[in-house]
């Protein structure tokens, strides 16, 4: 990719026989949004298969003083993989109220096809801003009124922001409960370890989990014994024990493990995401539209690589929307020159979406 539209005609004038495609900014935006949609589609399928979600969001002003809320979802896969995934940006503008943030979150879930978010959301992690934590009109109380778990929706204050308040609002035992490296060494101590915490989790989420307390505690004790016997040293080891055992042996405690691991204790991912936002939207690109900025963020924060991402749809879109140049021998023909001049005139007719100055930055691909 190059930012200089002169490359292709210059190469042709030099007598280089190259194929070329000239593309407008609008077309480039469509390509980026196509890639972002492909990434979002894989993320949507992954989140739909998860049983529980933890929500992270944080706000900051970008270079144009526009308030942007960045949103992540924490989930645990069936094989015990814990991930925190960027799902989108919410542009608030001048309206920065709790209702605007809540409406933006609901709209974002609907836009990306996560309509079942109310049944899966079990925890929210935010900083201590009043707009988030207000007792009656904050974002968290509003989410509690929408979520199926209701008042059982756990709100955790980010440890990076308010360590003391986080210690008051979250049961820190949950963090280490399913980490075998923190378990007692003696069997008599291990027998009672975590039983009360498991019961408190069941009580907190009884409407969501709908599990029998006695059966779940029995499975928890069986899982501890199996973990000790097989030398489990991490959460991943416990999940493997569950996955390789009889499906009914740990069906109850498996849900409790996944729910507990979904509880986020820090919104640091949001802070990192906002840093990336400011890297992308600089003073030289201050007119980036919200749709394009969100697509760029989706690509920038994705764990996909060029080796793992399938670009076929984006490439097909590129080939369908670009204006092909004639591929004559030697210099460009009169028809090619005319086509190029028309394309350049069309694409340089207005201010750049990316650049607040007068320079017209074009995009072309050589192959």
N, C-alpha and C positions, 0 to 999 in steps of 0.2 A: 504494500500500500504506500502511496505517496501523497503529499499534500499539494503537489504542484501540477497543475493541469497542463503545463507546457511540455511535460516529459514525452508524451506520445507523439505530438506533431514534430518535436525537435528530433526525436529518433528517426522519424520518417524522412525529414529533410536531410538527415545525414546519410540516408540511403539504407538504413537498417530495415529489413523486412520483418516487421513485428505485427502480430495481431494485437488489437487493442480494444478496450471498452471504456467509454467515458461516462461518468456517472454523476448525477446531481446530489446535493446534500439530502434532499428529500428521499432519494433512493437509498442513500447511505443509512439514513435513519431507519428506513424499513428493514434493511439488512440487520442492523444491530437489534432492532426490536424482535426480529424473527429469531435470532440467536437467543435473546433473553427469554422469549416465549418457550423455546425448546428446553432451556434450563429450568424454567418455572414449571413446565409440564412434568419433568422428572421429579422435581421437588414436591409438586402437588401429589403425585402418586405415592411418594415416600411418606408424606405426612398423613395421607388418607389411610395408610396401612398401620400407622402408629395408634396406640390405644389412648395415649394421653399427651397433652401439650403443656409446655410452660411458655409464657409470653414475656418477651423483653421489648421495651420500647423506650426511647429517649429522644429529646428534641434539642435542636440547636439552630442558630441562624447561619445561612450560607453567606457567600460573598456579597449577595445582593440584599442582605438583611431579611430574606424570606425564611420563615420558620419551617423547618423540615423535621418531621418525626420519622425516625428510622425504626423498623420493626423486624424482630427476629423471633423464631419459634424454636424452642428446645424440645427434642424428642428422643426416644430410645427405640432403636430398631429391634426386630425379632431376635437378632443375634447378639443383642446387648451393646450395640454401638451407640454411643452418646454423641449427639451432634447439635450444634446451634447454627441455624440457617437463616440467612437474610431473605425476607420475603417481599420487601418493598418499602417505598417511601410514601409518606403522607404530606402533602403540601398544605399548610394551614393558612398562610398569608397573614392577614391582620387578625383573624379570629383564632385566638389561642386558648379558648375556654376548654373546660373538661368535656363539655358536650361535643364540641367540634372534634376533639381528639378521639372520643368514643365513636362518633359517627364515622370518622375517617378510618378507624380500625375495622369497624363492621363493613364498610364499603370495600376496603382492601381485601378482607376475607372473601367477600362475594365476588370481587373482580377476578381473583385467581382461582375460584372454584372450590373454596374451603367452606361450603355451606354448613357443614356439621361441626363448626368450631365450638358452638355452645355446649355440645355434648362431650367434648374432649378437653376443654380448657380446665386445668386444675390449679394453676399457680400463675402469679404475675410478679415479675421483679422490676422495680423502678427505683429511681433516686427519690430523695425526700421532698421534691417540689410539691408545694401545696396543691397545685392543680391536679396532681396524681393521687395524693394521699388524703385529700379532704374527707372528713368523716361522712358527710352526707352528699356532697356534690362533686367529689373527686372522681377521677377516671376509674379507680379501682371499685368504689361502691357502685358505679354505673355498670361496670362489667359483671359484678356479682348479681345484679338484678337481671342480667341477660343470660348468664351461664346456668347450666342445669344444676351444677353443684351448689349454686346460691351462696349463702354465707360461708360455706366450706371452702370457697375459693381462697387459697392461701396468698397473702401479699407479703413479699419478702423485700425488705429494703436492701439495696445493693451494698455489699460489704466494702466495695471500693469507695462508696460515698459516705455511708454511715455505719461503721462497724458496730457501735454500741446498740443502735436501734435494731440492726439486723439480728444481733444476739437475742434481743427481746422478742422479735417477731417470728423467728424460725427455730424449730427444734434441731439443734446442731447434731443431736444423736442420729437423726435420719441420714445425715451426710455420710456417716461412718458405719451405719448399721449393716450394710450389705458389702462391706469391704473386709474380707476374711483376715487381712493383715492386722486389723484392729481388734480381732476377737480375743477373748481370754484364752490362756493356754490350758488351764485346768478344765476338765470335762464338767465338774460340778458347777463351775462358774458359767461355762458355756451353755449349760442346760437352761438357765434362766435369762441369759443375755438377750436383750432386745424384745422380750415377750411383751413387756408393758408398752414399748414404743409401737410395736405392730398393732396392738389393741387400740392405741390412741389414733393411729392412722385409719384403722377400720371404722372407728367411731366418727372421725372427722369426715370421711368420705363414704359413709354407709349408703347414702342415696345413689352414689355413682357406682361403687364396687358391688354392692348387693352380695356380699360374701358372708358365710357363716363364720363367726369369730372362732369357735372351738376348732373347726376343721382347718382354718387358716393357721392358727397357732401350732396345731399338730404338724402341718406341712412345714412350717418354719423350723420347728425343732428337728424334723427329719432332714431338712436341707442343711442345717448346721452340722449335723452328724456326718452327712455325706461329704460336705465340704472339708471337714476336718480329716475324714478318712482318706479322701483323694488328694489332700494337700493343696486345696484351692488357695490362691494367694491374691485374687483380684475379683472384681465384680464380673469380669468377662468369664472367669472360670466358673462362677456360680451359674451364670446364664447357660453355659455349655452343659453343666450338669442337668439343668432343667430341660434343655432342648433334647438331650440324648436319653432322658428317662421316659418312663411310661407317661403319656400325655395327661393322665389323671392324677399322677403322683404329686405334682406341684401346680396344679391349675389355678389354685387360689393365691398362693404366695407369689406366683409369677406376676400376677397383676399388681400386687403390692410393691414388688421390687421395681417394676417399670414405672409405676406412679411416683415412687419415692425418688428415683433417679431423674425424673422430669422436673423436680423442684429446682429452679435456678437460684443460686445464691449471689450472683453478681450480674450486673448489666454492662460489664466491661466490653462485651462484644458490640454493643451499641456505640460506645465511645470510639472503638476502633473503626466502626463503620462510618461514623461522622468524620473521622480523620480522613478516610478514603474519599468521602464526599467532597471535602475541601481540596483534596488533591485533584479531583476531576473538574470541579466547578471553580475555576480560578477567575481572576479579574479579566483575563483574556477570553474567557468563555462564559461570561456572565449572563448571556442571553440563551443559554441552554434551556429548552423546554422541559417541563416536568417529566413528560413521557420519555424523552430521550435520556434525561439524567437518570431516571429509574432503570432504564434498560442498560445503561452503561454501568450502573452500580451492580445490577444483577450479574453482568458478565465479569466485572472486576472482582466481586466477592465470591464468585463461584469456585468450587474446588475442581471443576472440570478443567482438563488440559487439552491441548491440541491432539494428543494421542487418544484420549477417551471420548471426546465430543464428536458426534456425527454431524458434519456441516452440510449434508446433502440438501436439506430443505433451504438453507440460507443461500447456498450456491445456485440452486434452481431459481430462487427468487431473484438473485442478482442477474442471472442470464435472461430472465423474463423481462426485467424492468429496464435494463440498460439500453443505450442507443449504440448499436454496433457500427464500427467504422469499416469502410472498405479496405480489404487487405491486398492492395495492388503491389506490384514489384517496384522497388526503388522509391521515389518520392510519392507523396499523396496526390491523388487525382483531384481534378477540380471539384468533382462531386463530394469527395471526402473533405476537402477544405471548406466547402460550403456548409456541410453538415456540422463540422467542428465549430465553425464560426457561429452558426445558429445555436448550437448547444452551449457554447461559452457565453453568448449574449443572454440566453435564457437563465443560466445558472448564476450569472454575475449581476442580474438585474436588480437585486435588492440587498439589504444588509445581511450579513452572515448571522445565522442563528447562534453560531458558536462564538463569534468575535464581535465585540461591541465597537470595534473600530471600523474603518472603511475598507480594509483589505478584504478581498474575496478569496477565500480559501477553498479550493476544489479538491476533489478526491478521485483518483483513478487507479486502475489496477493493470499491471503489465504481466503478461504470461506468454 
